[in-house]
Amino acid sequence: MTESDKMLVTADVYRRDEIDASHYPVFHQMEGARLFDAKTASEVIRKEIAEDKTASSESIHTTDTTKITPENPKQDVHDEVAMLAVADHLKYSLNTMVKKLFSHEKDLQVRWIDAQFPFTSPSWEMEILYQGEWLEVLGCGVVKQDIVDNAGKPDKIGWAFGLGLERLALVLFGIPDIRLFWSQDERFLNQFEPSKIQKFKPFSKYPPCIKDISFWTNEKFHENNFCEVVRGVAGDIAEDVKLIDEFTHPKTKKRSVCYRINYRSMDRNVTNIEINEIQEKLRQEVVDKMQVELR
């Protein structure tokens, strides 16, 4: 194996996304990939795993009930034995990473679930139980062979993953809200220093202000586009956006939705007057940019 057969790349990512404590339109992602000789992959991988001396952690509980199915298939071009070995190596490598990172944690729950991605098949996601909910921290899978072929490696088979660094840091440092990574509040910044992992100590939270908005959608409506409009108007003051009600008119078949927006600043108190102004501007922007009809 050559150095060109394995890589790690880290960069910032910008995209439309949901609005809640674990989503943000800007984040940092680490991409990793490793290739093996297709003819010897199984033998090489089994030997590497058998010789690995990484200690297991009894405090981390990993569940994996994933299977190769028509919905999450093996690629026809791949030998099944080699593909299963690559999949095992992928999960083994990522499980080992989690065990090393979270060796100090007590009773950490990790699970693997089936997924679909455009560049891998079969594909999976790793989730960690955090604050009572399953939090996706990475997606991965066996790289689609046409990508490997186009890279000039037709005799190779490999895996790849994409890891959300903020998602991992939320769990690692016990941080409750992804927006805090962008905060300039010294109560947050002064808690951390390079090369040292320590749990976040919560400081007083400012009270929320909750507003609802209802409108008739159109055929082009997408929730992520709506969230982008909310962010454009409210910025980081929009802490959470949830669909709380929807209705389809029996005659016109038009769909009505009601979203609840939780406004809260991470570093100051916001007034009801201020939020009312933001909400009114949002109502105007939703009509102008999404061509929906307010209710």
N, C-alpha and C positions, 0 to 999 in steps of 0.2 A: 504494500500500500504506500502511495506517495502522499506528500503533504497536500497536493491538489485534490486529493480524494476526501478531504474533510475541511470544514470551515465553520466559523462563527462570524456573523455580521450584526452589528447593532446600529440602529438609526431611529430617528423620530418619525412618527406616523401621524397623518392628518386625515380625518374622515368624519362623516356624519354618523351620529350614534345616539343611543338612548340617553336619557338624563336620569341618573341615579347615583348612588354612592360609589359605584364601581365602574362607571363609564365617563369618558371625557373625550372631547374631539381631538385632543393632542395627547399622545402617549409615546413611550419608548418600547421598541420591540427588538428582541434578539432572535435572529434566524440562525439555525444550525442545520448542517447536512453532513452525511457521511456515505461514502460509496464503498462497495465491496466487489471483488471479482465474482461475476455471476456463477462461474463454475465451481469455485471453492468457498463461497460465502458461508454455507452451512457449517462446514468443517472448521473454518477460521473462527466463526462466531461462537460455536459451542466451546471451543478451546479457550477463547478469551474470557467467556463468562465463567467457565469452570476454574480458571486460574485467578480470577478477581478476588482480592482479599478484603474488599469493603465490608465492614461490619454491619450487620443488620441492626435495625432499631426497633425494639419492642414497643416503643411509644408511638410509632407511626403505623396506622392500620390501612392497608391498601386493598381495595376491592376491584376486581376486573372480571366482568361477565360478558365482555364483548366477544363477538363471533364474526367469522367471515360469512357474509350472506349476499344474496342478490342485490340488496339495497346498499351494501358496503363491500363490494366484490374484490377478489383478486383480479389483477390484470391478466388477460389471456396470454400475453407474451411471457409471463413470468412462470418459472418452475415453482411448484407449490412448496417444495421443501426449502428452497432458497428464500422464497418470499416470507415463509413463516419464521425462518431464522432471522431475517432482517427485522421483522416486526418484533420478535422477542428482544433483539439487541436494542432496538429503539426504546421500548418500554423499560427494559432493564437499565439503560443509561439514564433515562429521565427519572425513574424511581430512585436510583442511586443518588442523583443530584438532590432530589427532595430530602432524602434521608440525611445527607450531609448538611444541607442548609438548615433543616429543622430538627437536628438531633437534640436540641434543648427543649423542644416542645413536649407537652404532655398530652397524650391521647389525640394526636392529629389524625383526622379522617381524610383519606384520599380515595378517589374513585376514577376509573376509566369508563368512558361512554363512547358509543359509536358516533361518527360525525361524517360530514361530506365537505370536501374542499376541492377547488378546481385543479389543484396541482398534485394531489396525492390520492391513492386508492390501493388498499383500504385506508381509512382515515379514522382518527380518534381524538378525543379531547380529554385532558386531565383536569379534574375539579378538586378543590379543597373545601371542606366544610368550614365556613367562616361566618361568624355572627348569626348562626342558625340557618344559613342558606348555602347552597353549593355555588362556589365561585369558580368560573372557568379561568385557568391560569395559562393554558397553552393548547394549541392544536397541532396535530402531527400526522404522519402517515408514510406509506411507501411511495416514493416519488414516481410520478407517471413516467413511463419509459421513454416517451417521445422527448421529454425534457432532457433526460440523461443522454439520449442519442444526439440531440441537437447541441449538446455541450461537448460533443466529440468523444463520448465515453460509451459506445454501444455495447461493450463487453461488461459493463458494470450494472449493478443493482444497488439501490440505496434508500435511505430514509431522510426525512427532513422534519423540522419543527419550527414553530413560531411562538415565542414566549413573551407575554406581556410583563415587562419589568415592574411597572407600577402595581399590577395585580399581585405579583409575588411579594412585593414590598409591603402591601397592605397587610398581608398575613404575617410576614416576617417581623414587622415592627408593631403590629397591632394597631394600625391606623384605620379609623372608621370611615373616612371619606376621601375619595381620590382627589378632590379639589384642594385638599391640604398640601399636596405636593407643589402647588403653584402659589401657595400663600407666602406673604412676606411678614407674617405675624411672628415676632421674635419669641413668643411663647411656644411656638411650634419649632422654629429654626434652631433655637438654643438647646433643644433636647437631644440633638444628634451631632455626631462628629465622625469623620472618616474612619473606616476600618473598625467600627465598633457597632455591634447590634444590640439595641436596647429597646424595650417596649415604650410606646408612646404613652404619655401621661395626659389624660384629657384635661382641658381647661374649660371654663364655663361656656356653654353654648348660648348664643343669643336666641330669643324666641322666634318661632316661625310665623309666617303670614300665609294663609292658604286661600287660593282663589281658584274658581272653576271657570272653564270656557267651553261652550257647546256650539256645535255647528254641523251643517249638512255637508258631507264630503262629496267629492266627485271621483271619477274613475282614475284620475292621476294621483290621488291622495296616497301618501306613504308617511307612516309615523315618524321615521327618521328625518324627513323633510320638515315636518312640523316642529320637531325638537330643535332643528337647526334655526328655525325662525325664533323660537323661544330663546335660544342662546344669543342670537343676534340682538334681541331686544333687552333681555335681562342680564346677560353675561353669567358670571358665576353665582349671582344671587339666586338663580333658579337651582334649587337643591335637588328637586325630584319632580318628575312628570309621570303621571299614571292615568291610564284609561280606566275610568270608574263606571262608565255606562255607555251602552250603544243600543241603537234601535233602528230597525228597518221598517219604513212605512209600508203597510200592507197593500196600498193602492199604487203609490208612485214608485215603490221599491227603492226610494232614496234612503241612504244610510246616515243616521245622526250619531255623533259621538260626543262624549263629555269627558274632558281631561281635567284632572286636579293638579294644580301646580303649587308646590311647596316652596315659597320664597324664604331664603334665610342667608344672611351673610356670615362668613366664617370669622370675620374680625370686627364687626360693628353691628349696632342695632339699626334696623330699618323701620321706618314709620309706615303706618297704614296709608298715609297720604302719598308717600313715595311709591308704595306698591300699587296703589290705585292708578297712579299715572303710568306706571310700567304696564299694568294690565290693560289699560285703555289703548296704549300704543300697540300692544301685542294684538289686540282685537283688530285694529286697523291693518297691521302688517299681515296678519293671517288672510284677511280678505284680499289685500292687494297682491300678495305674492303667491297665494295658493288657490285663489278664485273659489273660495268656499262661501257658504251662506251662513251667517251667524244666526243663532237661535235666541 
